[in-house]
């Protein structure tokens, strides 16, 4: 445990952790899905594979085994429900005539697991890799039999094998024309996990391992500028989602030269007083600072051995919590372009609060640093 954290501070962290666990449990749907935000107009009623994977990983690390398991059960059922579409997508890709973006799988589903045909920036591959990574990590952490999710994992592997090289939207529903490095890292994390799954057939495991290796090779060859990872292939900018690639996902070793250089560039470019922006051109609600990104960067620092910096980022994130323990998507501090706040508020209302992903990342970093214990 970091000596920089006082007894009083650890007590405050523990209290916020209890509130965070209780909030996430209370909002989890009976079917297992985690709503991104119960109140924000654009998110209400939907569950993202990406958000949910990180929420489940945070809950799993914090000892909420049943909650995380229920989410992965939901993933398994939901993806099994689109098995026919996956077969069509894989067959079309194998024949050299891949389906268009509009026919690919969605990034979010309704809480009961339906693909609602709504107007959203839907084609994102990252969440499909992330749920497999998180499910396998959960099973290993708690000694569970991950074969209960075999059908969903097999289908997800087939989908990713057919499509992982395709450009798609990034974590932030932007730039569908690019190949994003955090997407490659997310996909690689899931395929690596699947390659180690003993319940999958040998050919599928071998193909998953080969694709994961190729994705990492592409990242290293085409996603590095000046010694650090970049936002997408051909970009020179960074994105805070890269913190996951060199942190909690472990796709790039945090203590490696590439990992350390990426962490340093994220800190230099996107972190201000402990709060972390998504990217420098961000105008969503003025481009505020995101608690979950401070925690992701904190996890990267922790994996690289800088626990003091990680603890400072955790403190900042905890400072964004309300009295009842909710944590927002972003805060209006050091806005990149305040002129855009009103535009987004006119469209969707005030920005999301609570955002379950924020609370989960606080839990995940707190457990990593040993300042939050797992629930009994």
C-alpha positions in Angstrom: 0.0 0.0 0.0 1.3 3.4 -0.9 2.7 5.3 2.2 1.4 8.5 0.6 -2.1 7.6 1.5 -3.2 8.5 5.0 -5.6 6.5 7.2 -8.2 9.2 6.8 -7.8 9.2 3.0 -8.1 5.4 2.9 -11.3 5.6 4.9 -12.7 8.1 2.5 -11.7 5.9 -0.5 -13.3 2.9 1.2 -16.6 4.9 1.8 -16.7 6.0 -1.8 -15.9 2.4 -2.9 -18.9 1.2 -0.9 -21.1 3.8 -2.5 -19.8 2.9 -6.0 -20.4 -0.8 -5.5 -23.9 -0.1 -4.2 -24.7 2.3 -7.1 -23.6 -0.2 -9.8 -25.5 -3.1 -8.2 -28.6 -1.0 -7.8 -28.6 0.0 -11.5 -27.6 -3.3 -13.0 -30.6 -4.7 -15.0 -32.2 -7.9 -13.8 -30.9 -9.6 -17.0 -27.3 -8.6 -16.1 -26.7 -5.6 -18.4 -25.1 -2.4 -17.0 -26.8 0.7 -18.2 -24.2 3.3 -19.3 -26.1 6.0 -17.5 -29.7 5.8 -16.1 -30.5 9.4 -16.6 -28.6 10.8 -19.6 -30.9 11.1 -22.6 -28.6 9.6 -25.2 -27.5 6.6 -23.1 -30.6 5.7 -21.1 -31.8 2.2 -21.8 -28.6 1.0 -23.5 -25.7 -1.1 -22.5 -22.3 -0.9 -24.3 -20.0 -3.9 -24.5 -17.0 -1.6 -23.9 -18.4 0.3 -20.9 -19.9 -2.9 -19.5 -16.6 -4.9 -19.8 -14.7 -2.2 -17.8 -17.6 -2.0 -15.3 -17.6 -5.7 -14.8 -13.8 -5.8 -14.5 -14.0 -3.1 -11.8 -16.7 -4.9 -10.0 -14.9 -8.3 -10.3 -11.7 -6.8 -8.9 -13.7 -5.2 -6.1 -15.1 -8.6 -5.1 -18.6 -8.3 -6.6 -18.4 -11.7 -8.3 -22.1 -12.2 -8.9 -22.6 -8.9 -10.5 -19.7 -9.4 -13.0 -20.8 -12.9 -13.7 -24.3 -11.7 -14.5 -23.0 -9.2 -17.0 -20.9 -11.9 -18.8 -24.0 -14.1 -18.9 -25.8 -11.3 -20.5 -23.0 -10.9 -23.1 -23.1 -14.6 -23.9 -26.9 -14.5 -24.4 -26.9 -11.3 -26.4 -24.1 -12.4 -28.8 -25.6 -15.8 -29.2 -28.8 -14.0 -30.3 -26.9 -12.5 -33.3 -25.2 -15.8 -34.3 -26.8 -15.8 -37.8 -25.5 -12.3 -38.5 -22.0 -13.2 -37.4 -22.1 -16.2 -39.7 -23.1 -14.0 -42.6 -20.5 -11.4 -41.8 -17.7 -14.0 -41.6 -18.9 -15.7 -44.8 -18.9 -12.5 -46.7 -15.5 -11.5 -45.5 -14.1 -14.9 -46.4 -15.5 -14.6 -49.9 -13.8 -11.2 -50.4 -17.1 -9.3 -50.4 -17.4 -8.0 -46.8 -20.7 -6.5 -45.7 -20.9 -2.7 -45.4 -20.6 -0.9 -42.1 -24.3 -0.6 -41.6 -24.7 -4.4 -41.4 -21.9 -5.0 -38.9 -22.8 -5.6 -35.2 -23.7 -2.7 -33.0 -21.6 -1.3 -30.2 -24.6 -1.1 -27.9 -27.7 -3.1 -27.2 -30.9 -2.5 -25.2 -30.9 -3.8 -21.7 -32.8 -6.9 -22.8 -30.2 -7.7 -25.4 -31.8 -6.4 -28.5 -30.1 -4.6 -31.4 -32.4 -1.6 -31.7 -32.1 0.0 -35.1 -31.5 3.5 -33.8 -29.5 6.3 -35.2 -26.1 5.8 -33.6 -22.4 5.5 -34.6 -22.7 1.8 -34.2 -19.8 0.0 -35.9 -17.2 -0.4 -33.2 -15.1 -3.5 -32.7 -13.4 -2.7 -29.4 -16.2 -3.8 -27.1 -16.2 -7.3 -28.6 -12.6 -7.9 -27.7 -13.0 -6.2 -24.3 -15.8 -8.4 -23.1 -13.9 -11.6 -23.8 -10.8 -10.1 -22.1 -12.8 -9.1 -19.0 -14.7 -12.4 -18.8 -11.6 -14.5 -18.9 -9.9 -12.3 -16.4 -12.9 -12.6 -14.1 -12.9 -16.3 -14.4 -9.2 -16.5 -13.6 -9.4 -14.1 -10.7 -12.2 -16.0 -9.0 -11.6 -19.6 -10.1 -14.7 -19.8 -12.3 -15.3 -22.0 -15.3 -15.4 -19.7 -18.2 -16.8 -22.4 -20.5 -20.3 -21.2 -19.4 -19.7 -18.4 -22.0 -18.3 -20.7 -24.7 -21.0 -20.0 -27.3 -20.6 -16.2 -27.0 -16.8 -16.3 -27.0 -16.7 -18.6 -30.0 -19.0 -16.3 -31.9 -17.1 -13.2 -30.9 -13.8 -14.8 -32.0 -15.3 -15.6 -35.4 -16.5 -12.0 -35.7 -13.2 -10.5 -34.8 -11.2 -12.9 -37.0 -13.3 -11.9 -40.0 -13.1 -8.1 -39.4 -10.4 -6.9 -37.0 -8.4 -5.1 -39.8 -11.4 -3.0 -40.9 -11.6 0.7 -40.1 -14.4 1.5 -37.6 -15.5 4.1 -35.1 -13.2 4.6 -32.1 -14.2 4.5 -28.4 -15.8 7.9 -28.8 -18.0 7.2 -31.9 -15.7 9.2 -34.2 -13.6 8.7 -37.3 -15.1 5.6 -38.8 -12.6 5.8 -41.7 -9.6 5.1 -39.5 -7.9 2.1 -37.9 -7.6 3.1 -34.2 -4.8 1.9 -32.1 -7.0 1.5 -28.9 -9.4 -0.6 -31.0 -6.5 -2.8 -32.2 -5.4 -3.1 -28.5 -8.9 -4.0 -27.4 -9.3 -6.6 -30.0 -5.9 -8.1 -29.3 -6.7 -8.3 -25.6 -9.8 -10.4 -26.3 -8.2 -12.6 -28.9 -5.2 -13.2 -26.6 -7.6 -14.3 -23.8 -9.5 -16.5 -26.2 -6.2 -18.1 -27.4 -5.7 -19.3 -23.8 -9.2 -20.6 -23.4 -8.9 -24.4 -23.0 -12.6 -25.0 -23.9 -12.2 -23.5 -27.4 -11.2 -25.8 -30.3 -7.6 -25.9 -31.2 -8.0 -24.3 -34.6 -10.0 -21.3 -33.3 -7.4 -20.8 -30.5 -4.6 -20.9 -33.0 -6.3 -18.4 -35.3 -7.1 -16.1 -32.3 -3.4 -16.2 -31.3 -2.2 -15.5 -34.8 -4.6 -12.5 -35.2 -3.7 -11.1 -31.8 -0.1 -11.2 -32.8 -0.8 -9.6 -36.1 -2.8 -6.8 -34.5 0.0 -6.0 -32.0 2.5 -6.1 -34.9 0.3 -3.6 -36.8 0.2 -1.3 -33.7 4.0 -1.4 -33.4 4.6 -0.9 -37.1 2.0 1.6 -38.0 0.8 3.1 -34.7 4.0 4.6 -33.3 5.4 8.1 -33.8 8.4 9.5 -31.9 8.5 6.3 -29.8 4.9 6.4 -28.5 1.5 5.0 -29.6 -0.8 7.4 -31.5 -4.5 7.8 -31.9 -4.9 6.0 -35.2 -2.7 4.7 -38.1 -1.4 7.7 -39.8 -2.0 10.2 -36.9 0.6 12.0 -34.9 -1.8 12.7 -32.0 -2.5 10.7 -28.8 -5.8 9.6 -27.3 -6.4 8.8 -23.6 -7.9 5.5 -24.6 -4.3 4.4 -25.2 -3.8 4.3 -21.5 -5.8 1.1 -21.4 -3.5 -0.5 -24.0 -0.4 0.0 -21.9 -2.2 -0.3 -18.6 -5.1 -2.6 -17.6 -5.2 -4.6 -20.8 -1.4 -5.2 -20.8 -1.2 -5.4 -24.6 1.9 -3.2 -24.5 4.0 -3.7 -21.4 3.7 -0.5 -19.3 7.4 -0.7 -18.3 8.7 -1.2 -21.8 10.2 1.7 -23.7 7.0 2.0 -25.8 4.8 1.8 -22.8 6.7 4.4 -20.8 6.9 6.8 -23.7 3.2 6.5 -24.3 2.4 7.1 -20.7 4.7 10.1 -20.6 3.1 11.6 -23.8 -0.5 11.1 -22.4 0.6 12.8 -19.2 2.3 15.6 -21.0 -0.4 16.2 -23.6 -3.8 15.3 -22.0 -3.4 15.5 -18.2 -4.0 18.8 -16.3 -4.0 18.9 -12.5 -4.9 15.2 -12.4 -7.8 15.4 -14.8 -7.4 13.8 -18.2 -8.9 14.9 -21.5 -9.9 12.4 -24.2 -7.8 14.1 -27.0 -6.8 17.7 -27.8 -9.4 18.3 -30.5 -12.3 17.2 -28.3 -15.3 19.5 -28.3 -17.9 17.1 -26.8 -19.4 19.2 -24.0 -16.5 21.5 -24.4 -13.8 18.8 -24.1 -13.8 18.4 -20.3 -11.8 16.0 -18.1 -13.0 12.5 -17.5 -12.6 10.7 -14.2 -12.5 7.3 -15.8 -9.6 8.4 -18.0 -7.6 9.6 -15.0 -8.1 6.1 -13.5 -7.1 4.4 -16.8 -3.9 6.5 -16.8 -3.4 5.8 -13.2 -3.6 2.0 -13.9 -0.9 2.5 -16.6 1.3 4.4 -14.1 0.7 1.7 -11.5 1.7 -1.1 -14.0 4.8 0.9 -14.8 5.7 1.2 -11.1 4.9 4.8 -10.4 2.3 4.3 -7.6 2.6 7.9 -6.4 1.5 9.3 -9.7 -1.3 6.7 -9.9 -2.5 7.6 -6.4 -2.6 11.3 -7.4 -4.8 10.4 -10.4 -7.1 8.4 -8.1 -7.4 11.3 -5.7 -8.4 13.6 -8.6 -11.0 11.1 -9.8 -12.4 10.7 -6.3 -12.7 14.4 -6.0 -15.3 14.5 -8.8 -17.8 12.4 -6.8 -21.0 13.9 -5.4 -22.0 13.6 -1.8 -24.0 10.4 -2.6 -21.1 8.8 -4.4 -22.1 9.3 -8.1 -19.3 10.1 -10.5 -19.8 12.0 -13.8 -18.7 11.2 -17.3 -16.7 14.5 -17.4 -16.3 17.7 -15.5 -16.1 21.3 -16.8 -12.6 22.0 -15.7 -9.9 23.2 -18.1 -12.4 22.9 -21.0 -10.7 22.7 -24.4 -13.4 24.7 -26.1 -16.2 26.1 -23.9 -18.1 27.4 -26.9 -19.4 23.8 -27.5 -21.0 23.2 -24.1 -24.3 24.9 -25.0 -24.6 23.1 -28.3 -24.4 19.7 -26.6 -26.7 20.7 -23.8 -29.3 21.8 -26.3 -29.0 18.5 -28.0 -29.0 16.0 -25.1 -29.2 18.0 -21.8 -26.4 18.2 -19.3 -23.6 15.7 -19.6 -24.0 12.2 -18.0 -24.0 11.9 -14.2 -23.8 9.2 -13.0 -21.7 7.3 -15.5 -21.2 3.8 -14.2 -18.0 3.4 -16.0 -16.5 6.2 -14.0 -17.4 4.5 -10.7 -16.0 1.2 -11.9 -12.7 2.6 -12.9 -12.3 4.3 -9.5 -12.9 0.8 -8.0 -10.4 -0.8 -10.4 -7.6 1.6 -9.7 -8.2 1.7 -6.0 -7.9 -2.1 -5.8 -4.8 -2.1 -8.0 -3.1 0.4 -5.6 -4.3 -1.5 -2.5 -6.2 1.5 -1.1 -9.6 -0.3 -1.6 -10.2 -3.8 -0.5 -12.5 -6.4 -2.1 -15.9 -6.8 -0.6 -16.6 -9.8 1.6 
